[in-house]
């Protein structure tokens, strides 16, 4: 079974509000077997465009990644970032 990933690119406009969201998401992610692979570390744009923060979360499967996104736990946490950041989120199936 191939792993699933959330690939998230964000521009944060309200750091305090976004911080509340960021403190609430790990519990939901852990419940579905997810783990942070990249969480807003250093980055360099070498081609194209990006946002200021990048995050990659790995899940045991693509189905788990989708279940987490649609879960009550994550959707409850997600409310705390509304109006605090603009995000691009892709849920993708890995090849291994």
N, C-alpha and C positions, 0 to 999 in steps of 0.2 A: 504494500500500500504506500502510495506516495504521500509525502508530508505536504501540509498546507502552510501558506505564509500570508501574513498581512504585510503589505509594503505601504508605508505611510509617509507622506511628505507634508509638512505643515509650516505655516507662517503664523506665529502667535502674536496676537494684538493685545491681549490682556493676560499678562503672566500670572497674576494672582489667581484669577478664575481658572486658567489652564492648569495651574498647579493642583487645584482641588480635583480636577478631572484626572490628572496623572496619578494622584494618590489613590484614587478609587478603582482604576482599571486593572491593576495587577491581580486582584482577587478573582475577578471574572476570567481573566486570561488563564490563570493557574487552574481554575476549575475545569477548563477544557483542555488541559495538558499543554498550554502554550508557554513559551519562554522567550524572553527578549534576546534577540541576537545582536541587534543594533538599537541603541536608544539615544538619539541626539548627540552622537559623538562627532568628532572632527570630520569634516568632509571638504572636498575640493571639486568644483564643477569643472570637468575637463572637456565637456561638450554638451551643448543644449542648455536647458534651463533647469532650475531646481527651486526648492523652497529652503527656508533657513534651518529646518529640523527634519531629520530623516530617521525613521524607525522601521525595523524589520522584526516581526514576531513569528516564530516557528511553532507549528502545531503538529501533533502526531499524524494528522490526515487533513486533506482538503475539506472533508465533511466536518471535522472538528473546528476548523477555522471558520466555516460558515455558521455552524451552530453557535459558536461564541459570539460572533457579530450580531446574530439575531436574538441572542439570549436576553432575558429580562435583566440579568445582572449587568451586562455590558450596556444595554440601552439606557438603564438607569444612570450609570456612570457618565455616559455620553452627554446627557443633558447638561452636565457641568461645564462642558467645553463650548456649547452653543453660544455664539457671539464672542468667543475668546480666541478663535483661531479659524483659519481657512485650511482645509485638508484636501488632499488627494489620497484616496485609499483604494488599493487593489488587493483583492484576495485571489491568490494564485496557487495552482497545484505545482509542486516541485517535480523534478524528473527522477528522483531517487527515493 
